[in-house]
Amino acid sequence: MLSDLDNRNETRPQHWFAPKVYGFGATPVTWQGWAVTAAFVALVMAIPMLLHHPIAVVALLLAFTVPFIALVHAKTDGGLAWRWGPDR
């Protein structure tokens, strides 16, 4: 059981994210995954500071969030899905 949890960050070379063992989501495991995640977080923090119109902020946040989620889904080893424990 513990060895299954230790190997959760190992992915095939073309994938930047590893699926979470429990729940829904993914974790960056390569420098590309971390770079994309850091850029997304920086954008999410900067947009409200740069724009003061709430509708524009929401529109831009959605415009960046949807492609980010699509990229994470495409680059996650096994895709995004609900998981409940290690694969057996």
N, C-alpha and C positions, 0 to 999 in steps of 0.2 A: 504494500500500500504506500509506504513512504517513498519507495523508489519511483512509483508512478507520479507522485507529486513532484519529485526532484527533476523529472524529465519533461515537465510541462512547458519549459521554455525552449525546448529543442524543436525547430521547425525545418521544413525543407528550404533550400537556399532562396527560392523565389518568393518566399513569404516573409513579410515584415512583422507580422503580429501572430501571437499564439492565443488560441481560445482560452477563456477562463475555464477552470476545472468545475466550478460551481456557479450557476447562474448564467446570465447573458452578458457577453462582452468579450473584449480581447485586450491583450497587453502587448505593448511594443517590445520586440526582442532583438531587433537589429538597429544599427545606427540610422537607417532610413526611416524606420518606424518611429524612433524617438524624435528625429528631426521633423517629420510631418506633424507629430503630436505637439511638439514644442511650438512650431509655427502656428498651428491651429489655436493653441492656448493663448499665444501672444496676440493673434488677431481678435480673439474673443475679448481679451482684456483691453485692447486698444480701441476697438470700434466705439464703445460707449463713451470713451474719453474724447474721441475726435468728433463725434457727431452728437448733437444735442436734440435732435428730433427723434422722438421715440419710435415712430413708424419706420424711419430710415434705419435705425439701429436694429429693429427686429427683422426688417427685410434683408439687411446685409448679413446678420447672424444666420438667418436661414439659408441665404445664398452660399455661405461658406460651410455650414453644418451638413447640408445634404450631400455635397460632393465628398466631404471628409468621411462621413459614414459609408458612402459607397466605396471609397478607396479602402477603408479598413475592412469592409466585407470582402472585397476582391483580394486583398493581400493577407487575409487571415487563413492559416492552415486549417482547412475544414470549414471555412465560412463561419458566419455568426449564427448561432443557434443556442437554445436553452440546453444547458448541460447540468447533470446532477451526478458528479463524481467522475473518477477516471474511467476511460474506456477499458472494457475488459475483453 
